């Protein structure tokens, strides 16, 4: 069941601890929402980036979602407790952590930030000005990817582009891709569509953007790089196979949850076929890295049933007749990608 703003009192009951710092703005314009789970090594850098903002009229609401590293996290937060609203709840997932933070938010705008990402100093000012200038209700921006050599120097919009207007169709087709940590929106827009879906343990952010677009929310983006997005192979969303699984999961959620128009259904089917093929390719790479050559061949064949590429046919043949040579070529031609997906980085 989706939680609503009217459930705020009920949501507050689940806090096992709540602290309100005495240095928080009395009437913040923007509420910065940060869910925290296994981010103790990164949270200081994240919060420092928030408090280094050129725009100053904000509050920070950080929710510890029953993290197993709570002792380490709270040790890192000692010097920030006077500056933030802090809540702790049993582990309930990102949806309920964000909803808990939003229920405490006093700002007219909500800005989302994950506990391991970093804002550049002008993020809030640039996003707020852009939203106001173009009369948007929600905006997101570009990001510099960091943390893993495979993505060094790349930007979010190079790997997940945005082109044209943000609509339900462009979200389904992946012509537009929203980065959560780069998003700011009017709280009234959230009021209209409800909070994050508590039944979704994954892809609740994509579901939210789709719901907002479906409700007619005016969504825009700018290509300026205003944040640094940390890619972590050890996180729940870090590996390429996790990314591909999330994409398929997101499409399944949208397809089952919403009544899509005829045009949207056509886009959905095309995107699902691409996403499933992409997932097969990522599974192939993981199996190859694990020396499971038979399964790697099965996955690449399944992917090529969609792509129909001679190159993939050749690789499938190499996997069958010279699997160790195929593995050696993968290591040599794509060393950074191989290092990223080696078995110790892949969750069981």
Kinemage of the C-alpha trace (Angstrom):
@kinemage 1
@onewidth
@group {chain A} dominant
@subgroup {mainchain}
@vectorlist {calphas} color= white
{ca unk a 1} P 0.000 0.000 0.000
{ca unk a 2} L 1.304 3.449 -0.882
{ca unk a 3} L 1.935 5.810 2.004
{ca unk a 4} L 0.525 9.347 1.804
{ca unk a 5} L 1.448 12.642 3.398
{ca unk a 6} L -1.606 12.183 5.587
{ca unk a 7} L 0.180 9.168 7.082
{ca unk a 8} L 2.964 11.325 8.545
{ca unk a 9} L 1.948 10.719 12.153
{ca unk a 10} L 1.812 6.974 11.508
{ca unk a 11} L 5.192 7.060 9.781
{ca unk a 12} L 6.774 8.877 12.721
{ca unk a 13} L 5.764 6.054 15.057
{ca unk a 14} L 8.264 3.703 13.445
{ca unk a 15} L 11.293 5.794 14.436
{ca unk a 16} L 13.338 4.055 17.099
{ca unk a 17} L 15.308 7.266 17.551
{ca unk a 18} L 14.869 10.850 16.428
{ca unk a 19} L 17.135 13.859 16.914
{ca unk a 20} L 16.592 17.426 15.764
{ca unk a 21} L 19.701 19.596 15.603
{ca unk a 22} L 19.610 23.045 17.171
{ca unk a 23} L 21.374 24.722 14.233
{ca unk a 24} L 18.728 23.906 11.603
{ca unk a 25} L 17.047 26.705 9.627
{ca unk a 26} L 13.723 27.783 11.160
{ca unk a 27} L 11.875 27.972 7.843
{ca unk a 28} L 13.862 26.013 5.239
{ca unk a 29} L 12.923 26.416 1.589
{ca unk a 30} L 14.420 23.053 0.589
{ca unk a 31} L 14.501 19.768 2.508
{ca unk a 32} L 17.412 17.509 1.592
{ca unk a 33} L 16.342 13.869 1.966
{ca unk a 34} L 19.093 11.294 2.595
{ca unk a 35} L 18.406 7.585 3.228
{ca unk a 36} L 21.399 5.867 4.829
{ca unk a 37} L 22.205 2.168 4.558
{ca unk a 38} L 25.802 0.871 4.629
{ca unk a 39} L 27.255 4.274 3.780
{ca unk a 40} L 29.341 5.010 6.882
{ca unk a 41} L 32.607 5.306 4.879
{ca unk a 42} L 31.037 7.882 2.553
{ca unk a 43} L 28.533 9.872 4.616
{ca unk a 44} L 30.992 12.518 5.789
{ca unk a 45} L 31.932 13.433 2.215
{ca unk a 46} L 28.248 13.495 1.261
{ca unk a 47} L 27.234 15.784 4.116
{ca unk a 48} L 30.247 18.050 3.642
{ca unk a 49} L 29.119 18.573 0.050
{ca unk a 50} L 25.653 19.590 1.278
{ca unk a 51} L 26.935 22.072 3.838
{ca unk a 52} L 29.288 23.540 1.238
{ca unk a 53} L 26.333 24.641 -0.922
{ca unk a 54} L 26.218 28.254 -2.051
{ca unk a 55} L 22.444 28.135 -1.469
{ca unk a 56} L 21.908 28.156 2.284
{ca unk a 57} L 18.174 27.991 3.084
{ca unk a 58} L 17.832 24.242 3.503
{ca unk a 59} L 17.514 21.512 6.080
{ca unk a 60} L 18.938 17.977 5.991
{ca unk a 61} L 16.751 15.024 6.967
{ca unk a 62} L 18.796 11.822 7.224
{ca unk a 63} L 17.115 8.480 7.928
{ca unk a 64} L 19.135 5.504 9.088
{ca unk a 65} L 17.258 2.570 7.566
{ca unk a 66} L 18.297 0.000 10.173
{ca unk a 67} L 21.790 -0.097 8.718
{ca unk a 68} L 24.126 -2.850 9.947
{ca unk a 69} L 26.866 -0.234 10.213
{ca unk a 70} L 24.843 1.993 12.567
{ca unk a 71} L 27.625 2.279 15.159
{ca unk a 72} L 30.119 3.442 12.537
{ca unk a 73} L 27.529 5.673 10.841
{ca unk a 74} L 26.589 7.470 14.060
{ca unk a 75} L 30.242 7.924 14.926
{ca unk a 76} L 30.699 9.702 11.590
{ca unk a 77} L 27.595 11.818 12.282
{ca unk a 78} L 28.669 13.119 15.690
{ca unk a 79} L 29.869 16.466 14.351
{ca unk a 80} L 26.707 16.862 12.224
{ca unk a 81} L 23.952 16.066 14.731
{ca unk a 82} L 23.447 19.755 15.565
{ca unk a 83} L 22.944 20.500 11.849
{ca unk a 84} L 20.558 17.733 10.769
{ca unk a 85} L 17.291 15.993 11.515
{ca unk a 86} L 18.186 12.376 12.210
{ca unk a 87} L 15.806 9.452 12.407
{ca unk a 88} L 16.459 5.753 12.849
{ca unk a 89} L 14.057 2.948 11.960
{ca unk a 90} L 14.220 -0.801 11.510
{ca unk a 91} L 15.342 -1.807 8.027
{ca unk a 92} L 12.331 -1.287 5.761
{ca unk a 93} L 13.939 -0.382 2.430
{ca unk a 94} L 14.620 2.800 0.503
{ca unk a 95} L 10.920 3.568 -0.128
{ca unk a 96} L 10.027 3.757 3.534
{ca unk a 97} L 13.285 5.490 4.452
{ca unk a 98} L 12.606 8.266 1.946
{ca unk a 99} L 8.958 8.467 2.990
{ca unk a 100} L 10.033 8.820 6.604
{ca unk a 101} L 12.340 11.680 5.689
{ca unk a 102} L 9.669 13.385 3.574
{ca unk a 103} L 7.180 13.123 6.447
{ca unk a 104} L 9.557 15.262 8.522
{ca unk a 105} L 10.423 17.677 5.714
{ca unk a 106} L 9.368 21.304 6.247
{ca unk a 107} L 10.592 22.774 2.948
{ca unk a 108} L 8.480 23.699 -0.045
{ca unk a 109} L 10.929 21.696 -2.172
{ca unk a 110} L 12.500 18.268 -1.683
{ca unk a 111} L 15.975 17.411 -2.949
{ca unk a 112} L 17.026 13.753 -3.018
{ca unk a 113} L 20.578 12.649 -2.256
{ca unk a 114} L 21.911 9.150 -1.628
{ca unk a 115} L 24.325 8.730 1.248
{ca unk a 116} L 27.356 7.996 -0.917
{ca unk a 117} L 26.942 10.651 -3.631
{ca unk a 118} L 28.367 14.169 -3.689
{ca unk a 119} L 26.901 17.504 -4.730
{ca unk a 120} L 29.032 20.203 -6.292
{ca unk a 121} L 28.772 23.522 -4.364
{ca unk a 122} L 26.396 25.169 -6.852
{ca unk a 123} L 23.965 22.226 -7.115
{ca unk a 124} L 21.045 23.573 -5.084
{ca unk a 125} L 21.279 27.127 -6.411
{ca unk a 126} L 21.620 26.038 -10.045
{ca unk a 127} L 18.784 23.524 -9.830
{ca unk a 128} L 16.461 25.893 -7.987
{ca unk a 129} L 17.142 28.720 -10.447
{ca unk a 130} L 16.654 26.405 -13.441
{ca unk a 131} L 13.359 25.107 -12.076
{ca unk a 132} L 12.049 28.602 -11.396
{ca unk a 133} L 13.221 30.052 -14.721
{ca unk a 134} L 11.529 27.363 -16.818
{ca unk a 135} L 8.457 26.910 -14.598
{ca unk a 136} L 9.206 23.241 -13.949
{ca unk a 137} L 7.930 21.321 -10.950
{ca unk a 138} L 10.838 18.857 -10.983
{ca unk a 139} L 14.344 18.988 -12.447
{ca unk a 140} L 17.382 16.745 -12.560
{ca unk a 141} L 20.904 17.266 -13.867
{ca unk a 142} L 23.967 15.504 -15.222
{ca unk a 143} L 26.585 13.804 -13.053
{ca unk a 144} L 30.214 12.791 -13.170
{ca unk a 145} L 30.633 9.075 -12.464
{ca unk a 146} L 33.407 8.080 -10.073
{ca unk a 147} L 34.511 5.276 -7.771
{ca unk a 148} L 35.245 2.534 -10.337
{ca unk a 149} L 37.901 2.684 -13.116
{ca unk a 150} L 35.416 1.290 -15.650
{ca unk a 151} L 33.404 4.511 -15.461
{ca unk a 152} L 36.178 7.012 -14.778
{ca unk a 153} L 35.686 10.239 -16.711
{ca unk a 154} L 32.219 9.315 -17.973
{ca unk a 155} L 29.061 11.224 -17.210
{ca unk a 156} L 25.627 9.933 -16.311
{ca unk a 157} L 24.104 11.282 -19.504
{ca unk a 158} L 26.733 9.518 -21.598
{ca unk a 159} L 25.673 6.176 -20.181
{ca unk a 160} L 22.000 7.045 -19.520
{ca unk a 161} L 21.073 9.879 -21.887
{ca unk a 162} L 18.195 12.333 -21.785
{ca unk a 163} L 16.757 13.654 -25.027
{ca unk a 164} L 13.506 15.494 -25.647
{ca unk a 165} L 10.663 16.115 -23.229
{ca unk a 166} L 10.298 14.030 -20.064
{ca unk a 167} L 7.062 12.066 -20.473
{ca unk a 168} L 5.772 8.619 -19.618
{ca unk a 169} L 6.777 7.543 -23.137
{ca unk a 170} L 10.340 8.902 -22.918
{ca unk a 171} L 10.805 7.315 -19.486
{ca unk a 172} L 9.598 3.944 -20.793
{ca unk a 173} L 11.808 4.128 -23.880
{ca unk a 174} L 14.826 5.304 -21.828
{ca unk a 175} L 15.112 8.410 -23.998
{ca unk a 176} L 15.049 10.224 -20.659
{ca unk a 177} L 16.772 8.868 -17.555
{ca unk a 178} L 16.437 10.525 -14.142
{ca unk a 179} L 19.271 10.427 -11.617
{ca unk a 180} L 17.800 10.452 -8.115
{ca unk a 181} L 20.660 12.251 -6.369
{ca unk a 182} L 20.390 15.047 -8.928
{ca unk a 183} L 16.670 15.637 -8.452
{ca unk a 184} L 14.791 18.497 -6.814
{ca unk a 185} L 11.019 18.914 -6.968
{ca unk a 186} L 8.130 20.810 -5.452
{ca unk a 187} L 6.696 19.067 -2.429
{ca unk a 188} L 3.210 19.846 -3.764
{ca unk a 189} L 3.954 17.526 -6.705
{ca unk a 190} L 4.580 14.695 -4.255
{ca unk a 191} L 1.393 15.584 -2.410
{ca unk a 192} L -0.591 15.011 -5.598
{ca unk a 193} L 0.772 11.535 -6.346
{ca unk a 194} L 1.588 10.196 -2.876
{ca unk a 195} L 4.880 9.019 -1.488
{ca unk a 196} L 7.176 6.213 -2.670
{ca unk a 197} L 5.484 2.842 -3.128
{ca unk a 198} L 6.257 0.837 0.002
{ca unk a 199} L 5.652 -2.471 -1.778
{ca unk a 200} L 8.633 -1.874 -4.043
{ca unk a 201} L 12.001 -2.823 -2.589
{ca unk a 202} L 13.619 -1.926 -5.908
{ca unk a 203} L 12.982 0.689 -8.588
{ca unk a 204} L 10.724 2.791 -6.366
{ca unk a 205} L 12.384 5.918 -7.748
{ca unk a 206} L 11.608 5.018 -11.390
{ca unk a 207} L 8.037 4.275 -10.341
{ca unk a 208} L 7.848 7.714 -8.723
{ca unk a 209} L 9.120 9.540 -11.821
{ca unk a 210} L 6.653 7.629 -14.018
{ca unk a 211} L 3.772 8.428 -11.666
{ca unk a 212} L 4.714 12.117 -11.594
{ca unk a 213} L 4.918 12.261 -15.393
{ca unk a 214} L 1.599 10.424 -15.700
{ca unk a 215} L 0.058 13.014 -13.396
{ca unk a 216} L 1.204 15.846 -15.670
{ca unk a 217} L 4.110 17.078 -13.539
{ca unk a 218} L 6.323 19.456 -15.515
{ca unk a 219} L 9.726 17.733 -15.470
{ca unk a 220} L 12.930 19.128 -16.969
{ca unk a 221} L 16.672 18.576 -16.864
{ca unk a 222} L 19.891 20.412 -17.502
{ca unk a 223} L 23.078 18.939 -18.896
{ca unk a 224} L 25.379 20.752 -16.487
{ca unk a 225} L 27.380 18.407 -14.276
{ca unk a 226} L 26.294 19.345 -10.775
{ca unk a 227} L 26.899 16.122 -8.834
{ca unk a 228} L 29.326 13.228 -8.528
{ca unk a 229} L 27.625 9.833 -8.656
{ca unk a 230} L 29.542 7.058 -6.932
{ca unk a 231} L 29.608 3.697 -8.725
{ca unk a 232} L 30.186 0.898 -6.218
{ca unk a 233} L 30.516 -2.731 -7.271
{ca unk a 234} L 29.833 -3.742 -3.649
{ca unk a 235} L 26.480 -1.944 -3.476
{ca unk a 236} L 23.044 -3.352 -4.261
{ca unk a 237} L 22.944 -1.264 -7.423
{ca unk a 238} L 26.609 -1.286 -8.353
{ca unk a 239} L 27.159 -4.141 -10.771
{ca unk a 240} L 26.142 -4.068 -14.415
{ca unk a 241} L 24.066 -7.181 -13.944
{ca unk a 242} L 22.215 -5.471 -11.073
{ca unk a 243} L 21.605 -2.466 -13.307
{ca unk a 244} L 20.177 -4.706 -16.035
{ca unk a 245} L 18.022 -6.598 -13.530
{ca unk a 246} L 16.690 -3.322 -12.138
{ca unk a 247} L 15.717 -2.185 -15.612
{ca unk a 248} L 13.726 -5.357 -16.279
{ca unk a 249} L 12.202 -5.128 -12.808
{ca unk a 250} L 11.194 -1.500 -13.358
{ca unk a 251} L 9.457 -2.301 -16.616
{ca unk a 252} L 7.630 -5.228 -15.039
{ca unk a 253} L 6.430 -2.954 -12.232
{ca unk a 254} L 5.145 -0.317 -14.646
{ca unk a 255} L 3.537 -2.899 -16.925
{ca unk a 256} L 1.612 -4.535 -14.090
{ca unk a 257} L 0.819 -1.468 -11.983
{ca unk a 258} L -0.455 1.012 -14.546
{ca unk a 259} L -3.007 0.985 -17.346
{ca unk a 260} L -0.751 1.864 -20.269
{ca unk a 261} L -2.090 3.454 -23.420
{ca unk a 262} L -1.742 1.640 -26.740
{ca unk a 263} L 1.283 3.762 -27.680
{ca unk a 264} L 2.856 3.222 -24.254
{ca unk a 265} L 2.344 -0.561 -24.534
{ca unk a 266} L 4.221 -0.613 -27.861
{ca unk a 267} L 7.116 1.325 -26.322
{ca unk a 268} L 7.032 -0.901 -23.229
{ca unk a 269} L 7.297 -4.114 -25.297
{ca unk a 270} L 10.206 -2.774 -27.352
{ca unk a 271} L 12.071 -1.615 -24.260
{ca unk a 272} L 11.462 -4.877 -22.434
{ca unk a 273} L 12.928 -6.860 -25.340
{ca unk a 274} L 16.065 -4.673 -25.318
{ca unk a 275} L 16.361 -4.853 -21.531
{ca unk a 276} L 16.022 -8.625 -21.406
{ca unk a 277} L 18.658 -8.990 -24.135
{ca unk a 278} L 20.952 -6.628 -22.237
{ca unk a 279} L 20.476 -8.699 -19.084
{ca unk a 280} L 21.421 -11.864 -20.977
{ca unk a 281} L 24.623 -10.153 -22.165
{ca unk a 282} L 25.568 -9.130 -18.636
{ca unk a 283} L 24.859 -12.655 -17.372
{ca unk a 284} L 27.107 -13.972 -20.139
{ca unk a 285} L 29.982 -11.761 -18.986
{ca unk a 286} L 29.587 -12.812 -15.363
{ca unk a 287} L 29.499 -16.511 -16.272
{ca unk a 288} L 32.555 -16.041 -18.478
{ca unk a 289} L 34.420 -14.367 -15.609
{ca unk a 290} L 33.468 -17.328 -13.398
{ca unk a 291} L 34.721 -19.847 -16.013
{ca unk a 292} L 31.171 -21.133 -16.443
{ca unk a 293} L 31.562 -21.299 -20.213
{ca unk a 294} L 28.470 -23.385 -20.953
{ca unk a 295} L 26.154 -20.928 -19.235
{ca unk a 296} L 27.978 -18.009 -20.848
{ca unk a 297} L 27.264 -19.537 -24.256
{ca unk a 298} L 23.587 -20.028 -23.327
{ca unk a 299} L 23.214 -16.393 -22.270
{ca unk a 300} L 24.945 -14.882 -25.299
{ca unk a 301} L 22.838 -17.038 -27.608
{ca unk a 302} L 19.694 -15.823 -25.857
{ca unk a 303} L 20.859 -12.210 -26.216
{ca unk a 304} L 21.612 -12.682 -29.899
{ca unk a 305} L 18.116 -13.997 -30.512
{ca unk a 306} L 17.231 -10.321 -30.187
{ca unk a 307} L 20.339 -8.555 -31.519
{ca unk a 308} L 21.139 -10.832 -34.506
{ca unk a 309} L 24.733 -9.568 -34.633
{ca unk a 310} L 27.481 -11.506 -36.475
{ca unk a 311} L 29.950 -10.469 -33.770
{ca unk a 312} L 27.888 -12.146 -31.066
{ca unk a 313} L 27.512 -15.252 -33.232
{ca unk a 314} L 31.310 -15.380 -33.497
{ca unk a 315} L 31.761 -15.009 -29.734
{ca unk a 316} L 29.201 -17.753 -29.106
{ca unk a 317} L 31.228 -19.998 -31.405
{ca unk a 318} L 34.466 -19.142 -29.622
{ca unk a 319} L 32.824 -19.939 -26.302
{ca unk a 320} L 31.885 -23.352 -27.597
{ca unk a 321} L 35.188 -24.328 -29.225
{ca unk a 322} L 37.800 -22.133 -27.475
{ca unk a 323} L 36.348 -20.924 -24.162
{ca unk a 324} L 39.664 -20.174 -22.455
{ca unk a 325} L 40.786 -18.151 -25.476
{ca unk a 326} L 37.509 -16.189 -25.246
{ca unk a 327} L 38.141 -15.484 -21.571
{ca unk a 328} L 41.695 -14.381 -22.326
{ca unk a 329} L 40.517 -12.016 -25.030
{ca unk a 330} L 37.915 -10.529 -22.665
{ca unk a 331} L 40.589 -9.858 -20.049
{ca unk a 332} L 42.923 -8.318 -22.625
{ca unk a 333} L 40.468 -6.225 -24.644
{ca unk a 334} L 38.287 -5.039 -21.766
{ca unk a 335} L 40.452 -5.161 -18.613
{ca unk a 336} L 38.503 -2.491 -16.683
{ca unk a 337} L 35.168 -4.203 -17.317
{ca unk a 338} L 36.601 -7.605 -16.391
{ca unk a 339} L 37.960 -6.170 -13.128
{ca unk a 340} L 34.541 -4.668 -12.392
{ca unk a 341} L 32.615 -7.914 -12.837
{ca unk a 342} L 35.069 -10.500 -11.512
{ca unk a 343} L 33.388 -13.018 -9.185
{ca unk a 344} L 34.401 -11.304 -5.918
{ca unk a 345} L 32.469 -8.223 -7.076
{ca unk a 346} L 29.354 -10.134 -8.057
{ca unk a 347} L 26.763 -10.794 -5.374
{ca unk a 348} L 25.702 -14.420 -5.055
